[in-house]
Amino acid sequence: MKKVFIFSAVFLTFSQSVQAEENHNQDGKVIYQIHYDYEPIYNLLNVNQKEYEQYWKEGLSIAEMAKKQGISRRDLEGYFISLHYKEMQKWRKKGALSEFDYFDLVYRLKEHEIEEFIDRNPNN
């Protein structure tokens, strides 16, 4: 199982197609947003789109789907942390994120962005 997860993580790393948008509020502060490509998420969860949609209709969050599929929460969070880290590095290289904004995002990333996304209940 560990080999399957490692292979999946490597595959997802190279196949992930993430789109991020750069927005500015009135203060000129960068607002970080990421739009997920769900195909790699299906692969991570070892489900196809139809199975994912069925789980979603049943009210399962991504975290609950992962648990049902035998994927630990730590591995699930690790995938999303890595994904966001890579995207934020791209933003830093483009100059879209100041050091302050970058570290502010890193500090809030797991608790606010990732936890909220993977624990989102489709019935709420």
DRENDO-1510 file (C-alpha; in Angstrom, 1 decimal, always signed):
<recs>
REC; n; res; u; v; w
REC; 1; MET; +0.0; +0.0; +0.0 .
REC; 2; LYS; +2.8; +2.4; +0.8 .
REC; 3; LYS; +4.4; +1.8; -2.6 .
REC; 4; VAL; +1.0; +2.6; -4.2 .
REC; 5; PHE; +0.7; +5.8; -2.3 .
REC; 6; ILE; +4.3; +6.9; -3.2 .
REC; 7; PHE; +3.7; +6.1; -6.8 .
REC; 8; SER; +0.4; +8.0; -6.7 .
REC; 9; ALA; +2.0; +11.0; -5.0 .
REC; 10; VAL; +4.8; +11.1; -7.7 .
REC; 11; PHE; +2.2; +10.7; -10.5 .
REC; 12; LEU; +0.1; +13.5; -9.0 .
REC; 13; THR; +3.0; +15.8; -8.6 .
REC; 14; PHE; +3.8; +15.6; -12.3 .
REC; 15; SER; +0.2; +15.4; -13.6 .
REC; 16; GLN; -1.4; +18.1; -11.4 .
REC; 17; SER; -2.8; +20.9; -13.4 .
REC; 18; VAL; -3.4; +23.7; -10.9 .
REC; 19; GLN; -4.7; +27.1; -11.9 .
REC; 20; ALA; -4.1; +30.0; -9.5 .
REC; 21; GLU; -5.4; +33.5; -9.7 .
REC; 22; GLU; -3.8; +36.6; -8.5 .
REC; 23; ASN; -6.2; +39.2; -7.2 .
REC; 24; HIS; -5.6; +42.4; -5.2 .
REC; 25; ASN; -7.9; +44.0; -2.7 .
REC; 26; GLN; -8.1; +47.7; -1.9 .
REC; 27; ASP; -4.9; +47.6; +0.1 .
REC; 28; GLY; -2.9; +46.1; -2.7 .
REC; 29; LYS; -2.5; +42.8; -0.8 .
REC; 30; VAL; -2.4; +39.7; -2.8 .
REC; 31; ILE; -5.3; +37.3; -2.4 .
REC; 32; TYR; -4.2; +33.8; -3.0 .
REC; 33; GLN; -6.7; +31.5; -4.6 .
REC; 34; ILE; -6.2; +28.0; -6.1 .
REC; 35; HIS; -8.5; +26.1; -8.3 .
REC; 36; TYR; -8.2; +22.4; -8.1 .
REC; 37; ASP; -8.0; +20.0; -11.0 .
REC; 38; TYR; -10.1; +17.1; -9.7 .
REC; 39; GLU; -8.6; +14.3; -11.8 .
REC; 40; PRO; -5.5; +14.0; -9.7 .
REC; 41; ILE; -7.7; +14.1; -6.6 .
REC; 42; TYR; -9.7; +11.2; -7.9 .
REC; 43; ASN; -6.4; +9.4; -8.5 .
REC; 44; LEU; -5.2; +10.1; -5.0 .
REC; 45; LEU; -8.4; +8.7; -3.6 .
REC; 46; ASN; -8.3; +5.7; -5.9 .
REC; 47; VAL; -11.7; +6.5; -7.3 .
REC; 48; ASN; -13.1; +7.6; -10.7 .
REC; 49; GLN; -15.3; +10.6; -11.2 .
REC; 50; LYS; -18.5; +8.7; -10.9 .
REC; 51; GLU; -17.5; +7.1; -7.6 .
REC; 52; TYR; -16.3; +10.5; -6.3 .
REC; 53; GLU; -19.6; +12.1; -7.3 .
REC; 54; GLN; -21.5; +9.3; -5.6 .
REC; 55; TYR; -19.6; +9.7; -2.4 .
REC; 56; TRP; -20.2; +13.5; -2.6 .
REC; 57; LYS; -24.0; +12.8; -3.0 .
REC; 58; GLU; -23.8; +10.6; +0.1 .
REC; 59; GLY; -22.5; +13.6; +2.0 .
REC; 60; LEU; -18.8; +12.5; +2.3 .
REC; 61; SER; -16.1; +15.1; +2.5 .
REC; 62; ILE; -12.8; +14.5; +0.8 .
REC; 63; ALA; -11.3; +13.5; +4.2 .
REC; 64; GLU; -14.1; +11.0; +4.7 .
REC; 65; MET; -13.6; +9.6; +1.2 .
REC; 66; ALA; -9.9; +9.2; +1.9 .
REC; 67; LYS; -10.5; +7.4; +5.2 .
REC; 68; LYS; -13.0; +5.1; +3.4 .
REC; 69; GLN; -10.4; +4.4; +0.8 .
REC; 70; GLY; -7.7; +3.6; +3.4 .
REC; 71; ILE; -5.7; +6.8; +2.9 .
REC; 72; SER; -4.5; +8.5; +6.1 .
REC; 73; ARG; -5.4; +12.0; +6.9 .
REC; 74; ARG; -1.7; +12.8; +7.2 .
REC; 75; ASP; -1.1; +11.6; +3.7 .
REC; 76; LEU; -4.1; +13.5; +2.4 .
REC; 77; GLU; -3.0; +16.7; +4.1 .
REC; 78; GLY; +0.6; +16.1; +2.8 .
REC; 79; TYR; -0.6; +16.0; -0.7 .
REC; 80; PHE; -2.4; +19.3; -0.5 .
REC; 81; ILE; +0.4; +21.0; +1.5 .
REC; 82; SER; +2.8; +20.0; -1.2 .
REC; 83; LEU; +0.5; +21.2; -3.9 .
REC; 84; HIS; +0.0; +24.6; -2.3 .
REC; 85; TYR; +3.7; +24.9; -1.5 .
REC; 86; LYS; +4.7; +24.4; -5.2 .
REC; 87; GLU; +2.0; +27.0; -6.3 .
REC; 88; MET; +3.2; +29.6; -3.8 .
REC; 89; GLN; +6.8; +29.1; -4.9 .
REC; 90; LYS; +5.7; +30.0; -8.4 .
REC; 91; TRP; +4.0; +33.1; -7.1 .
REC; 92; ARG; +7.1; +34.1; -5.2 .
REC; 93; LYS; +9.3; +33.7; -8.3 .
REC; 94; LYS; +6.9; +35.9; -10.3 .
REC; 95; GLY; +7.0; +38.5; -7.6 .
REC; 96; ALA; +3.3; +38.2; -6.8 .
REC; 97; LEU; +3.9; +37.3; -3.2 .
REC; 98; SER; +6.1; +39.4; -0.8 .
REC; 99; GLU; +7.9; +37.6; +1.9 .
REC; 100; PHE; +5.4; +38.8; +4.4 .
REC; 101; ASP; +2.4; +37.6; +2.3 .
REC; 102; TYR; +4.1; +34.2; +1.7 .
REC; 103; PHE; +4.8; +33.5; +5.4 .
REC; 104; ASP; +1.3; +34.8; +6.3 .
REC; 105; LEU; -0.2; +32.3; +3.9 .
REC; 106; VAL; +2.1; +29.4; +5.0 .
REC; 107; TYR; +1.0; +30.1; +8.6 .
REC; 108; ARG; -2.7; +29.9; +7.7 .
REC; 109; LEU; -2.6; +27.3; +5.0 .
REC; 110; LYS; -3.2; +24.0; +6.7 .
REC; 111; GLU; -5.8; +25.2; +9.2 .
REC; 112; HIS; -7.8; +27.5; +6.9 .
REC; 113; GLU; -7.3; +26.5; +3.3 .
REC; 114; ILE; -6.6; +22.8; +3.4 .
REC; 115; GLU; -8.7; +21.7; +6.4 .
REC; 116; GLU; -11.6; +23.7; +5.1 .
REC; 117; PHE; -11.4; +22.1; +1.7 .
REC; 118; ILE; -10.9; +18.5; +2.7 .
REC; 119; ASP; -13.5; +18.6; +5.5 .
REC; 120; ARG; -16.2; +20.5; +3.5 .
REC; 121; ASN; -19.5; +18.7; +3.8 .
REC; 122; PRO; -21.5; +18.8; +0.6 .
REC; 123; ASN; -24.7; +18.8; +2.5 .
REC; 124; ASN; -24.0; +22.0; +4.4 .
</recs>
